[in-house]
Each structure stands twice: as C-alpha cells, then as structure tokens.
Amino acid sequence: PDSLLGVRDRALLLLGFAGAMRRSELVGLDLTDLAFGDEGLVVVVGRSKTDQTGKGRKIGIPFGQHSETCPVRAVQEWIDVSGISEGPLFRSVNKHRHVGDRRLSDKSVAEIVKRSLLAAGKSARSFAGHSLRAGLITQAAMSGVSERAIQDQSGHKSLSVMRRYIRDGSLFRENAAAKVGL
C-alpha cells in the first residue's frame, strides 16, 4: 500500500530479495550496517547462521533498473519517511503511523511476504520469509548468473547446499530432452 507500512514492506522485500538474505539477517540490520554509494548500497551482515562468531560479510546491492523495484531507492525512501536516524533498520509501524523503536522479529518477514502476496492476488501458501533468499538464488540461476556470483551474494559456504535452491528453478533451463528435437 501507499503508506508508511507499505514503504517499509517494499524496502524489506526488495532488500531481502536482492541480498538473498535470511530473515534473521534482514531484521538484524542497523542503520550503521548500510553505506550508500554511487553504485548502490553496501550492506554489512554482522552475524548469520553460518557466521556465529560475527566475522561479518559485505553484500553489494546495486541500483535497480526500475525505480519501483530498486532495492537501494526503496531502503533510502524507508529511512527518509520513517525518520529513523539510528538503531534497527526495520521496525514496527502502528495504525497511527508511529514507527517503533524495536526491530521486527524474523517471523515478521514471513508475515510481510504472505501479506504482500495476498494483496497482489496470489496464493501465499507456499511462501515464507525464506522465499526472498530462495527466490533470488533460483531466479539468478535461471538468468544464467554463475554459481560463484550467486554464492557470493547469498553467502553460502557450500556450493552443494546452494544448489539445492536452484534445482527446481532450472529444470527446464538446460534440459537435455528439450535439446534433442522431440
């Protein structure tokens, strides 16, 4: 929706997708984890499922080709309209358009994904917060992006684990039966 809540949700969805981020990584972001630049947004994920020691990693989020689906512009708009200047990036918004101080829970990401799908007239049954991560990985593979580049974006330590995301998405991309002229 064209509201403060809608601006937040759009930023969360686009950043989560473009960064192939886990729910916990997405809601764990603080404003200090972001650096806007000429080429896009650099996001520092300080801790994740595969980085329990907090070594951290950087994710490059490029500007999108279309303003309505650009994750960089969406995050900047959320920061601008929310008035937040420090602390958690993604926070609650109440019905009075008040932005809370506390970060969203990882379960909130799943609720936002489902609510957005329903608002778009789609079934939300097969989707959850992890769909943002799986969606980018699958779509990147279908678009011919190298496994190394996908792994760099997603932060997967294991290529075999990352490939589990791709399998169903590429069933018809390089299909042997499709190439034999049936």
Secondary structure, DSSP 8 states (H G I E B T S, - for coil): --SHHHHHHHHHHHHHHHTT--HHHHHT-BGGGEEE-SSEEEEEE--BTTBTT---EEEEEE--SSGGG-HHHHHHHHHHHH---SSBSSEEE-TTS-EEEEE--HHHHHHHHHHHHHHTT---TT--TTHHHHHHHHHHHHTT--HHHHHHHHT-S-HHHHHHHHTGGGTTTT-HHHHTT-
